[in-house]
């Protein structure tokens, strides 16, 4: 497979690795009684599963939000 053919696989692998890290880190923070929570109006992302799904679906938005919310928790 050529380098150009591997690019989508590398991007998907990186996305999966980051999503797994977000889930595990959010789970660890919750276990330490420091849950990572983001609120904007009626939108609330507060559980490790919610963070993982949000990052999986729209990582460009939710990964930076996770990082910023994690620092303030």
Jmol script that loads the backbone (N, CA, C; Angstrom):
load data "model"
ATOM      1  N   UNK A   1       0.844  -1.177   0.000  1.00  0.00           N
ATOM      2  CA  UNK A   1       0.000   0.000   0.000  1.00  0.00           C
ATOM      3  C   UNK A   1       0.892   1.244   0.000  1.00  0.00           C
ATOM      4  N   UNK A   2       0.507   2.237  -0.761  1.00  0.00           N
ATOM      5  CA  UNK A   2       1.314   3.454  -0.858  1.00  0.00           C
ATOM      6  C   UNK A   2       1.130   4.334   0.373  1.00  0.00           C
ATOM      7  N   UNK A   3       1.995   5.316   0.510  1.00  0.00           N
ATOM      8  CA  UNK A   3       1.916   6.241   1.633  1.00  0.00           C
ATOM      9  C   UNK A   3       0.596   6.980   1.672  1.00  0.00           C
ATOM     10  N   UNK A   4       0.086   7.369   0.499  1.00  0.00           N
ATOM     11  CA  UNK A   4      -1.188   8.083   0.437  1.00  0.00           C
ATOM     12  C   UNK A   4      -2.340   7.181   0.867  1.00  0.00           C
ATOM     13  N   UNK A   5      -2.212   5.883   0.613  1.00  0.00           N
ATOM     14  CA  UNK A   5      -3.248   4.947   1.014  1.00  0.00           C
ATOM     15  C   UNK A   5      -3.253   4.687   2.511  1.00  0.00           C
ATOM     16  N   UNK A   6      -2.106   4.881   3.154  1.00  0.00           N
ATOM     17  CA  UNK A   6      -2.013   4.658   4.597  1.00  0.00           C
ATOM     18  C   UNK A   6      -2.484   5.852   5.412  1.00  0.00           C
ATOM     19  N   UNK A   7      -2.531   7.010   4.816  1.00  0.00           N
ATOM     20  CA  UNK A   7      -2.892   8.228   5.549  1.00  0.00           C
ATOM     21  C   UNK A   7      -4.247   8.125   6.244  1.00  0.00           C
ATOM     22  N   UNK A   8      -5.308   7.689   5.556  1.00  0.00           N
ATOM     23  CA  UNK A   8      -6.599   7.587   6.262  1.00  0.00           C
ATOM     24  C   UNK A   8      -6.543   6.593   7.431  1.00  0.00           C
ATOM     25  N   UNK A   9      -5.799   5.511   7.265  1.00  0.00           N
ATOM     26  CA  UNK A   9      -5.681   4.538   8.346  1.00  0.00           C
ATOM     27  C   UNK A   9      -4.933   5.122   9.537  1.00  0.00           C
ATOM     28  N   UNK A  10      -3.900   5.909   9.270  1.00  0.00           N
ATOM     29  CA  UNK A  10      -3.160   6.549  10.345  1.00  0.00           C
ATOM     30  C   UNK A  10      -4.024   7.569  11.088  1.00  0.00           C
ATOM     31  N   UNK A  11      -4.812   8.316  10.344  1.00  0.00           N
ATOM     32  CA  UNK A  11      -5.701   9.308  10.955  1.00  0.00           C
ATOM     33  C   UNK A  11      -6.752   8.609  11.822  1.00  0.00           C
ATOM     34  N   UNK A  12      -7.331   7.526  11.308  1.00  0.00           N
ATOM     35  CA  UNK A  12      -8.319   6.779  12.097  1.00  0.00           C
ATOM     36  C   UNK A  12      -7.686   6.164  13.340  1.00  0.00           C
ATOM     37  N   UNK A  13      -6.490   5.630  13.195  1.00  0.00           N
ATOM     38  CA  UNK A  13      -5.792   5.060  14.343  1.00  0.00           C
ATOM     39  C   UNK A  13      -5.475   6.102  15.392  1.00  0.00           C
ATOM     40  N   UNK A  14      -5.024   7.269  14.957  1.00  0.00           N
ATOM     41  CA  UNK A  14      -4.738   8.358  15.883  1.00  0.00           C
ATOM     42  C   UNK A  14      -6.007   8.817  16.592  1.00  0.00           C
ATOM     43  N   UNK A  15      -7.095   8.930  15.829  1.00  0.00           N
ATOM     44  CA  UNK A  15      -8.373   9.325  16.426  1.00  0.00           C
ATOM     45  C   UNK A  15      -8.851   8.322  17.459  1.00  0.00           C
ATOM     46  N   UNK A  16      -8.711   7.046  17.159  1.00  0.00           N
ATOM     47  CA  UNK A  16      -9.114   6.001  18.101  1.00  0.00           C
ATOM     48  C   UNK A  16      -8.250   6.040  19.358  1.00  0.00           C
ATOM     49  N   UNK A  17      -6.945   6.254  19.184  1.00  0.00           N
ATOM     50  CA  UNK A  17      -6.035   6.315  20.336  1.00  0.00           C
ATOM     51  C   UNK A  17      -6.369   7.512  21.229  1.00  0.00           C
ATOM     52  N   UNK A  18      -6.629   8.652  20.626  1.00  0.00           N
ATOM     53  CA  UNK A  18      -6.975   9.854  21.399  1.00  0.00           C
ATOM     54  C   UNK A  18      -8.308   9.654  22.117  1.00  0.00           C
ATOM     55  N   UNK A  19      -9.277   9.066  21.424  1.00  0.00           N
ATOM     56  CA  UNK A  19     -10.576   8.813  22.036  1.00  0.00           C
ATOM     57  C   UNK A  19     -10.452   7.856  23.222  1.00  0.00           C
ATOM     58  N   UNK A  20      -9.642   6.846  23.087  1.00  0.00           N
ATOM     59  CA  UNK A  20      -9.412   5.906  24.181  1.00  0.00           C
ATOM     60  C   UNK A  20      -8.731   6.603  25.362  1.00  0.00           C
ATOM     61  N   UNK A  21      -7.779   7.497  25.064  1.00  0.00           N
ATOM     62  CA  UNK A  21      -7.114   8.244  26.126  1.00  0.00           C
ATOM     63  C   UNK A  21      -8.119   9.141  26.862  1.00  0.00           C
ATOM     64  N   UNK A  22      -8.975   9.837  26.112  1.00  0.00           N
ATOM     65  CA  UNK A  22      -9.975  10.718  26.730  1.00  0.00           C
ATOM     66  C   UNK A  22     -10.873   9.901  27.651  1.00  0.00           C
ATOM     67  N   UNK A  23     -11.348   8.759  27.179  1.00  0.00           N
ATOM     68  CA  UNK A  23     -12.228   7.923  28.002  1.00  0.00           C
ATOM     69  C   UNK A  23     -11.521   7.470  29.276  1.00  0.00           C
ATOM     70  N   UNK A  24     -10.323   6.936  29.138  1.00  0.00           N
ATOM     71  CA  UNK A  24      -9.593   6.441  30.312  1.00  0.00           C
ATOM     72  C   UNK A  24      -9.238   7.563  31.281  1.00  0.00           C
ATOM     73  N   UNK A  25      -8.850   8.710  30.756  1.00  0.00           N
ATOM     74  CA  UNK A  25      -8.504   9.829  31.626  1.00  0.00           C
ATOM     75  C   UNK A  25      -9.741  10.368  32.342  1.00  0.00           C
ATOM     76  N   UNK A  26     -10.852  10.492  31.636  1.00  0.00           N
ATOM     77  CA  UNK A  26     -12.085  10.971  32.262  1.00  0.00           C
ATOM     78  C   UNK A  26     -12.550   9.986  33.330  1.00  0.00           C
ATOM     79  N   UNK A  27     -12.388   8.702  33.066  1.00  0.00           N
ATOM     80  CA  UNK A  27     -12.759   7.678  34.051  1.00  0.00           C
ATOM     81  C   UNK A  27     -11.873   7.779  35.292  1.00  0.00           C
ATOM     82  N   UNK A  28     -10.589   8.013  35.079  1.00  0.00           N
ATOM     83  CA  UNK A  28      -9.659   8.151  36.208  1.00  0.00           C
ATOM     84  C   UNK A  28      -9.970   9.411  37.019  1.00  0.00           C
ATOM     85  N   UNK A  29     -10.263  10.498  36.333  1.00  0.00           N
ATOM     86  CA  UNK A  29     -10.604  11.742  37.031  1.00  0.00           C
ATOM     87  C   UNK A  29     -11.885  11.567  37.849  1.00  0.00           C
ATOM     88  N   UNK A  30     -12.858  10.853  37.299  1.00  0.00           N
ATOM     89  CA  UNK A  30     -14.104  10.603  38.034  1.00  0.00           C
ATOM     90  C   UNK A  30     -13.840   9.734  39.259  1.00  0.00           C
ATOM     91  N   UNK A  31     -12.963   8.756  39.124  1.00  0.00           N
ATOM     92  CA  UNK A  31     -12.628   7.895  40.267  1.00  0.00           C
ATOM     93  C   UNK A  31     -11.924   8.679  41.367  1.00  0.00           C
ATOM     94  N   UNK A  32     -11.190   9.719  40.983  1.00  0.00           N
ATOM     95  CA  UNK A  32     -10.510  10.575  41.956  1.00  0.00           C
ATOM     96  C   UNK A  32     -11.428  11.678  42.487  1.00  0.00           C
ATOM     97  N   UNK A  33     -12.710  11.585  42.130  1.00  0.00           N
ATOM     98  CA  UNK A  33     -13.731  12.567  42.520  1.00  0.00           C
ATOM     99  C   UNK A  33     -13.436  13.962  41.987  1.00  0.00           C
ATOM    100  N   UNK A  34     -12.866  13.994  40.791  1.00  0.00           N
ATOM    101  CA  UNK A  34     -12.631  15.244  40.055  1.00  0.00           C
ATOM    102  C   UNK A  34     -13.173  15.089  38.648  1.00  0.00           C
ATOM    103  N   UNK A  35     -14.497  14.887  38.501  1.00  0.00           N
ATOM    104  CA  UNK A  35     -15.031  14.642  37.152  1.00  0.00           C
ATOM    105  C   UNK A  35     -14.800  15.841  36.242  1.00  0.00           C
ATOM    106  N   UNK A  36     -14.572  15.552  34.990  1.00  0.00           N
ATOM    107  CA  UNK A  36     -14.388  16.604  33.984  1.00  0.00           C
ATOM    108  C   UNK A  36     -15.771  16.918  33.432  1.00  0.00           C
ATOM    109  N   UNK A  37     -16.206  18.164  33.619  1.00  0.00           N
ATOM    110  CA  UNK A  37     -17.561  18.557  33.241  1.00  0.00           C
ATOM    111  C   UNK A  37     -17.499  19.803  32.375  1.00  0.00           C
ATOM    112  N   UNK A  38     -18.287  19.796  31.297  1.00  0.00           N
ATOM    113  CA  UNK A  38     -18.436  20.966  30.446  1.00  0.00           C
ATOM    114  C   UNK A  38     -19.919  21.269  30.347  1.00  0.00           C
ATOM    115  N   UNK A  39     -20.272  22.538  30.565  1.00  0.00           N
ATOM    116  CA  UNK A  39     -21.665  22.983  30.452  1.00  0.00           C
ATOM    117  C   UNK A  39     -21.720  24.208  29.553  1.00  0.00           C
ATOM    118  N   UNK A  40     -22.667  24.167  28.627  1.00  0.00           N
ATOM    119  CA  UNK A  40     -22.952  25.324  27.774  1.00  0.00           C
ATOM    120  C   UNK A  40     -24.451  25.314  27.507  1.00  0.00           C
ATOM    121  N   UNK A  41     -25.169  26.130  28.215  1.00  0.00           N
ATOM    122  CA  UNK A  41     -26.621  26.120  28.090  1.00  0.00           C
ATOM    123  C   UNK A  41     -27.175  24.786  28.550  1.00  0.00           C
ATOM    124  N   UNK A  42     -27.928  24.141  27.682  1.00  0.00           N
ATOM    125  CA  UNK A  42     -28.507  22.844  28.045  1.00  0.00           C
ATOM    126  C   UNK A  42     -27.579  21.670  27.707  1.00  0.00           C
ATOM    127  N   UNK A  43     -26.453  21.942  27.079  1.00  0.00           N
ATOM    128  CA  UNK A  43     -25.487  20.895  26.746  1.00  0.00           C
ATOM    129  C   UNK A  43     -24.587  20.633  27.944  1.00  0.00           C
ATOM    130  N   UNK A  44     -24.590  19.407  28.429  1.00  0.00           N
ATOM    131  CA  UNK A  44     -23.740  19.012  29.555  1.00  0.00           C
ATOM    132  C   UNK A  44     -23.009  17.732  29.152  1.00  0.00           C
ATOM    133  N   UNK A  45     -21.682  17.784  29.221  1.00  0.00           N
ATOM    134  CA  UNK A  45     -20.861  16.600  28.971  1.00  0.00           C
ATOM    135  C   UNK A  45     -20.138  16.334  30.286  1.00  0.00           C
ATOM    136  N   UNK A  46     -20.513  15.220  30.952  1.00  0.00           N
ATOM    137  CA  UNK A  46     -20.000  15.025  32.300  1.00  0.00           C
ATOM    138  C   UNK A  46     -19.491  13.620  32.592  1.00  0.00           C
ATOM    139  N   UNK A  47     -19.823  12.646  31.766  1.00  0.00           N
ATOM    140  CA  UNK A  47     -19.397  11.275  32.050  1.00  0.00           C
ATOM    141  C   UNK A  47     -18.280  10.868  31.095  1.00  0.00           C
ATOM    142  N   UNK A  48     -17.469   9.895  31.491  1.00  0.00           N
ATOM    143  CA  UNK A  48     -16.421   9.414  30.576  1.00  0.00           C
ATOM    144  C   UNK A  48     -16.987   8.933  29.242  1.00  0.00           C
ATOM    145  N   UNK A  49     -18.117   8.252  29.284  1.00  0.00           N
ATOM    146  CA  UNK A  49     -18.726   7.773  28.036  1.00  0.00           C
ATOM    147  C   UNK A  49     -19.180   8.937  27.155  1.00  0.00           C
ATOM    148  N   UNK A  50     -19.751   9.968  27.766  1.00  0.00           N
ATOM    149  CA  UNK A  50     -20.188  11.138  27.000  1.00  0.00           C
ATOM    150  C   UNK A  50     -18.995  11.843  26.364  1.00  0.00           C
ATOM    151  N   UNK A  51     -17.901  11.974  27.099  1.00  0.00           N
ATOM    152  CA  UNK A  51     -16.695  12.584  26.541  1.00  0.00           C
ATOM    153  C   UNK A  51     -16.156  11.759  25.377  1.00  0.00           C
ATOM    154  N   UNK A  52     -16.146  10.436  25.540  1.00  0.00           N
ATOM    155  CA  UNK A  52     -15.630   9.569  24.480  1.00  0.00           C
ATOM    156  C   UNK A  52     -16.472   9.679  23.216  1.00  0.00           C
ATOM    157  N   UNK A  53     -17.781   9.649  23.360  1.00  0.00           N
ATOM    158  CA  UNK A  53     -18.661   9.751  22.192  1.00  0.00           C
ATOM    159  C   UNK A  53     -18.534  11.121  21.541  1.00  0.00           C
ATOM    160  N   UNK A  54     -18.505  12.172  22.345  1.00  0.00           N
ATOM    161  CA  UNK A  54     -18.373  13.527  21.802  1.00  0.00           C
ATOM    162  C   UNK A  54     -17.057  13.679  21.044  1.00  0.00           C
ATOM    163  N   UNK A  55     -15.975  13.169  21.616  1.00  0.00           N
ATOM    164  CA  UNK A  55     -14.671  13.258  20.938  1.00  0.00           C
ATOM    165  C   UNK A  55     -14.630  12.396  19.688  1.00  0.00           C
ATOM    166  N   UNK A  56     -15.300  11.265  19.726  1.00  0.00           N
ATOM    167  CA  UNK A  56     -15.344  10.389  18.559  1.00  0.00           C
ATOM    168  C   UNK A  56     -16.089  11.052  17.406  1.00  0.00           C
ATOM    169  N   UNK A  57     -17.206  11.709  17.723  1.00  0.00           N
ATOM    170  CA  UNK A  57     -18.024  12.310  16.681  1.00  0.00           C
ATOM    171  C   UNK A  57     -17.503  13.660  16.197  1.00  0.00           C
ATOM    172  N   UNK A  58     -16.967  14.466  17.101  1.00  0.00           N
ATOM    173  CA  UNK A  58     -16.556  15.823  16.730  1.00  0.00           C
ATOM    174  C   UNK A  58     -15.298  16.199  17.500  1.00  0.00           C
ATOM    175  N   UNK A  59     -14.216  15.475  17.234  1.00  0.00           N
ATOM    176  CA  UNK A  59     -12.993  15.628  18.018  1.00  0.00           C
ATOM    177  C   UNK A  59     -12.378  17.013  17.897  1.00  0.00           C
ATOM    178  N   UNK A  60     -12.557  17.673  16.777  1.00  0.00           N
ATOM    179  CA  UNK A  60     -11.965  19.000  16.578  1.00  0.00           C
ATOM    180  C   UNK A  60     -12.504  19.997  17.608  1.00  0.00           C
ATOM    181  N   UNK A  61     -13.739  19.807  18.032  1.00  0.00           N
ATOM    182  CA  UNK A  61     -14.355  20.695  19.014  1.00  0.00           C
ATOM    183  C   UNK A  61     -14.153  20.165  20.433  1.00  0.00           C
ATOM    184  N   UNK A  62     -14.448  18.887  20.645  1.00  0.00           N
ATOM    185  CA  UNK A  62     -14.510  18.365  22.005  1.00  0.00           C
ATOM    186  C   UNK A  62     -13.164  18.007  22.620  1.00  0.00           C
ATOM    187  N   UNK A  63     -12.157  17.696  21.834  1.00  0.00           N
ATOM    188  CA  UNK A  63     -10.842  17.420  22.426  1.00  0.00           C
ATOM    189  C   UNK A  63     -10.269  18.674  23.101  1.00  0.00           C
ATOM    190  N   UNK A  64     -10.283  19.835  22.441  1.00  0.00           N
ATOM    191  CA  UNK A  64      -9.830  21.044  23.151  1.00  0.00           C
ATOM    192  C   UNK A  64     -10.728  21.402  24.345  1.00  0.00           C
ATOM    193  N   UNK A  65     -12.045  21.182  24.215  1.00  0.00           N
ATOM    194  CA  UNK A  65     -12.940  21.440  25.344  1.00  0.00           C
ATOM    195  C   UNK A  65     -12.618  20.519  26.513  1.00  0.00           C
ATOM    196  N   UNK A  66     -12.286  19.268  26.211  1.00  0.00           N
ATOM    197  CA  UNK A  66     -11.917  18.326  27.274  1.00  0.00           C
ATOM    198  C   UNK A  66     -10.656  18.814  27.977  1.00  0.00           C
ATOM    199  N   UNK A  67      -9.663  19.188  27.197  1.00  0.00           N
ATOM    200  CA  UNK A  67      -8.398  19.644  27.782  1.00  0.00           C
ATOM    201  C   UNK A  67      -8.618  20.892  28.648  1.00  0.00           C
ATOM    202  N   UNK A  68      -9.413  21.821  28.166  1.00  0.00           N
ATOM    203  CA  UNK A  68      -9.671  23.039  28.939  1.00  0.00           C
ATOM    204  C   UNK A  68     -10.510  22.742  30.186  1.00  0.00           C
ATOM    205  N   UNK A  69     -11.511  21.883  30.051  1.00  0.00           N
ATOM    206  CA  UNK A  69     -12.359  21.537  31.191  1.00  0.00           C
ATOM    207  C   UNK A  69     -11.594  20.732  32.221  1.00  0.00           C
ATOM    208  N   UNK A  70     -10.653  19.920  31.774  1.00  0.00           N
ATOM    209  CA  UNK A  70      -9.869  19.093  32.682  1.00  0.00           C
ATOM    210  C   UNK A  70      -8.983  19.969  33.558  1.00  0.00           C
ATOM    211  N   UNK A  71      -8.443  21.014  33.017  1.00  0.00           N
ATOM    212  CA  UNK A  71      -7.562  21.905  33.793  1.00  0.00           C
ATOM    213  C   UNK A  71      -8.317  22.633  34.898  1.00  0.00           C
ATOM    214  N   UNK A  72      -9.585  22.916  34.662  1.00  0.00           N
ATOM    215  CA  UNK A  72     -10.343  23.678  35.660  1.00  0.00           C
ATOM    216  C   UNK A  72     -11.027  22.786  36.676  1.00  0.00           C
ATOM    217  N   UNK A  73     -10.997  21.468  36.462  1.00  0.00           N
ATOM    218  CA  UNK A  73     -11.680  20.588  37.414  1.00  0.00           C
ATOM    219  C   UNK A  73     -10.773  20.151  38.531  1.00  0.00           C
TER     220      UNK A  73
END
end "model"
wireframe off; spacefill off
backbone 0.3
color backbone group
